[in-house]
């Protein structure tokens, strides 16, 4: 019964025109262009930022920051792709995601990320400590740079993490998509060279 419901009601159409079932993902339906397009048009923090700041830009900054500290191409690529499931499932804000009913969302998000990780040959686990570490660094940086001052003064989110030195300057969705795809191409080439 649930499988029939998923097949009949659980389909979405991606930006490239692919019919996609987020709860029954197939690697052949996952396109980097769809991921880049959707993430560039999704705002971080459910839109509660001083100005539009996309998930795609968040991912690119995170991957670039890791690379600047000597991170290897495989790790940087995993960081770039760590929110890729949001291109197909959207995001659930952190306070809700970690409540009991968020566990169902996290389950399906994890299944989708496994398919995405497999499609792009990512070796690092999507929930590894390094992904969580850099996500926390980004959170404190974003708290400083893109959140309203009231949010920044309402207690530190991850006081043990130091924010990035550079200030985040939000870019348009179009620029964020270009940034994400450029980083995808650059890191893909670097991964191939490292594997050779």
C-alpha positions as CSV (number, residue, x, y, z in Angstrom):
1,X,0.0,0.0,0.0
2,X,2.7,2.5,1.0
3,X,4.8,1.6,-2.1
4,X,1.7,2.3,-4.4
5,X,1.2,5.6,-2.7
6,X,4.8,6.6,-3.2
7,X,4.7,5.7,-6.9
8,X,1.3,7.4,-7.5
9,X,1.8,10.6,-5.4
10,X,5.5,10.8,-4.6
11,X,6.8,12.0,-8.0
12,X,8.3,15.4,-8.6
13,X,9.6,17.0,-11.8
14,X,13.1,18.4,-11.7
15,X,14.4,21.6,-13.4
16,X,15.7,19.4,-16.3
17,X,12.4,17.7,-16.8
18,X,13.3,14.4,-15.1
19,X,10.5,12.5,-13.2
20,X,11.9,11.9,-9.8
21,X,10.7,9.9,-6.8
22,X,12.6,11.2,-3.7
23,X,11.5,8.3,-1.6
24,X,12.5,5.8,-4.3
25,X,15.6,7.5,-5.8
26,X,17.4,6.0,-8.8
27,X,20.9,7.1,-9.6
28,X,20.1,7.4,-13.3
29,X,17.7,10.2,-12.5
30,X,20.1,12.3,-10.5
31,X,21.7,15.1,-12.5
32,X,24.3,17.6,-11.2
33,X,22.6,20.4,-13.1
34,X,19.4,19.7,-11.2
35,X,21.3,19.7,-7.9
36,X,23.1,22.9,-8.7
37,X,19.9,24.6,-9.9
38,X,17.8,23.6,-6.9
39,X,20.4,24.4,-4.3
40,X,21.1,27.8,-5.8
41,X,17.4,28.6,-5.5
42,X,17.0,27.3,-1.9
43,X,17.6,29.8,0.9
44,X,19.5,28.8,4.0
45,X,17.7,28.9,7.4
46,X,14.3,28.5,5.8
47,X,14.7,32.1,4.4
48,X,15.3,33.8,7.7
49,X,18.5,35.6,6.6
50,X,19.2,39.3,6.1
51,X,19.1,38.7,2.4
52,X,18.9,35.7,0.1
53,X,21.8,33.3,0.8
54,X,21.6,29.9,-1.0
55,X,22.4,26.4,0.0
56,X,24.6,26.2,-3.2
57,X,26.8,29.1,-2.0
58,X,27.0,27.5,1.5
59,X,28.2,24.2,0.0
60,X,30.8,26.0,-2.3
61,X,32.2,28.1,0.6
62,X,32.4,25.1,2.8
63,X,34.3,23.1,0.1
64,X,36.6,26.0,-0.7
65,X,37.4,26.6,3.0
66,X,38.4,23.0,3.5
67,X,40.6,23.1,0.4
68,X,42.3,26.3,1.6
69,X,43.3,24.5,4.8
70,X,44.8,21.6,2.9
71,X,41.8,19.4,2.5
72,X,42.1,16.7,-0.2
73,X,39.9,16.7,-3.3
74,X,37.8,13.8,-2.1
75,X,36.9,15.5,1.2
76,X,36.3,18.8,-0.5
77,X,34.0,17.1,-3.1
78,X,32.0,15.4,-0.3
79,X,31.6,18.8,1.4
80,X,30.4,20.4,-1.8
81,X,27.8,17.6,-2.1
82,X,26.8,17.2,1.5
83,X,23.4,19.0,1.1
84,X,22.6,17.5,-2.3
85,X,19.5,15.7,-1.1
86,X,18.0,19.1,-0.3
87,X,17.7,19.5,-4.1
88,X,15.1,16.8,-4.1
89,X,13.6,16.9,-0.6
90,X,14.0,20.5,0.5
91,X,15.3,21.0,4.0
92,X,13.8,20.7,7.4
93,X,15.1,23.2,9.9
94,X,17.5,21.8,12.6
95,X,15.2,22.1,15.6
96,X,12.5,20.0,13.8
97,X,14.9,17.6,12.1
98,X,16.2,16.4,15.5
99,X,12.8,15.8,17.1
100,X,11.1,12.4,17.0
101,X,9.1,13.1,13.8
102,X,12.2,14.3,12.1
103,X,13.6,10.8,12.2
104,X,11.4,9.7,9.3
105,X,12.7,12.7,7.3
106,X,16.3,11.9,8.2
107,X,15.8,8.2,7.2
108,X,14.7,9.1,3.7
109,X,17.2,11.9,3.4
110,X,19.9,9.3,4.4
111,X,18.7,6.8,1.7
112,X,18.7,9.6,-0.9
113,X,22.2,10.7,0.1
114,X,23.5,7.1,-0.2
115,X,22.2,7.0,-3.8
116,X,23.7,10.4,-4.6
117,X,27.0,9.4,-2.9
118,X,27.0,6.2,-5.0
119,X,26.2,8.0,-8.2
120,X,29.2,10.4,-7.8
121,X,31.5,7.8,-6.2
122,X,32.0,9.7,-3.0
123,X,33.9,7.5,-0.5
124,X,33.5,9.6,2.6
125,X,30.4,9.0,4.7
126,X,27.8,11.7,4.4
127,X,27.5,11.9,8.2
128,X,31.3,11.7,9.0
129,X,32.8,13.9,11.6
130,X,34.6,16.1,9.0
131,X,31.3,16.9,7.3
132,X,29.7,17.8,10.7
133,X,32.8,19.8,11.7
134,X,32.7,22.0,8.6
135,X,29.0,22.4,8.8
136,X,29.4,23.8,12.3
137,X,32.2,26.1,11.1
138,X,29.8,27.4,8.5
139,X,27.0,27.8,11.0
140,X,29.0,30.1,13.2
141,X,30.2,32.0,10.2
142,X,26.7,32.3,8.8
143,X,25.4,33.4,12.2
144,X,27.9,36.2,12.1
145,X,27.4,37.2,8.5
146,X,24.0,36.4,7.1
147,X,21.7,36.1,10.1
148,X,19.9,39.1,11.7
149,X,21.8,40.6,14.6
150,X,19.1,39.4,17.1
151,X,19.8,35.8,16.1
152,X,23.6,36.4,16.5
153,X,23.1,37.8,20.0
154,X,20.8,35.0,21.1
155,X,23.6,32.7,22.3
156,X,26.3,31.1,20.3
157,X,25.3,28.1,18.2
158,X,28.6,26.3,18.3
159,X,30.8,28.4,20.6
160,X,33.6,25.9,20.3
161,X,34.0,26.5,16.5
162,X,35.8,29.5,15.1
163,X,34.1,31.2,12.1
164,X,35.9,31.6,8.8
165,X,38.1,34.6,8.5
166,X,36.4,35.9,5.3
167,X,33.0,37.5,5.5
168,X,30.2,35.8,3.5
169,X,28.8,38.1,0.8
170,X,25.6,36.5,-0.6
171,X,25.4,36.2,-4.3
172,X,22.4,35.7,-6.7
173,X,21.0,32.3,-7.4
174,X,22.4,32.4,-10.9
175,X,25.9,33.2,-9.5
176,X,25.6,30.6,-6.8
177,X,24.7,28.0,-9.5
178,X,27.7,28.9,-11.5
179,X,29.9,28.8,-8.4
180,X,28.6,25.4,-7.4
181,X,29.0,23.9,-11.0
182,X,32.5,25.4,-11.3
183,X,33.6,23.9,-8.0
184,X,32.0,20.5,-9.0
185,X,34.0,20.5,-12.3
186,X,37.3,21.6,-10.6
187,X,37.0,19.1,-7.8
188,X,36.0,16.3,-10.2
189,X,39.2,16.8,-12.2
190,X,41.2,17.0,-9.0
191,X,39.7,13.7,-7.8
192,X,40.5,12.0,-11.1
193,X,44.1,13.3,-10.9
194,X,44.5,12.1,-7.3
195,X,43.1,8.6,-8.2
196,X,45.5,8.2,-11.2
